[in-house]
């Protein structure tokens, strides 16, 4: 039993375990708390999405669909091991499950077979959706399985739980099959080994690669432009009345020209269109 982690502690728990984490849209305030309580938390539940494609799957889990509004969990684990945060609080992922299973999770003992659906799981479990078709044929890349291990271990470590606090949806609710393609017993063994050693620590920062001069033109709409603008503001080069935002504008060009001048460029070399050298020095976070 535990008080749910704050958004900041949740994020730190994942990053401290060595995960690459992307904060998706307004995940920190995205929840279903108006439909019921969130907490006390008792464990972590693993699912598969029955979908393909990273961005479409993340948006699906963030938004939900007719009859099941999002968020459909707290994080989405992509094939490459990146974790996209989609919710903070009560989420539509666990549904009703077996109270005997919940008691076993709380006691961190062997799970009984689930044969009832009488207990609200959305209140008590963190949920991670893993991108997979769930047909038994779609592969589970090593990077994705390692990310499942790290994500579950990070939350368990933050709460002082062991690996028996991690279950699959199929162990909670009768009739569910997810996650399909690996066994939860094997995953719990991996999580237990990881919890037996110190966390790996945050991964090194990743920066946006130079997209080319042609990328920076009027009408371009991209989160890369927003990230660039924020870095320019941090460097004291922002020339924005409103923003920065995702659409490339004259304010972005003037701000980047100020950055070029700060680096010692002048004339045509400080025209506000990013070049590779100045871009690499700006270090726009990915």
Buried (B, 14 or more C-beta within 10 A) or exposed (E): EBEBBEBEEBBBBBBBBBBBBBEBBEBBEBBBEEEEEBBEBBBBBBBBBBBEEBEEBBBBBBBBEEEEEBBBBBBBBBBEBBBBBBBBBBBBBBBBBBBBBBEBBBEBEEBEEBEEBEBBBBBBBBBBBBBBBBEEEBEBEEBBBBBBBBBBBBBBBBBEBBBBBBBBBBBBBEEBBBBBBBEBEEBBEBBBEBBEEEBBEBEEEEBBEBBEEEBBEEEBEBEBBBBBBBBBBEBEBBBBEEBBBBBBBEBBBBBBBBBBBBBEBEEEBBBBBBBEEBBBEBEBEE
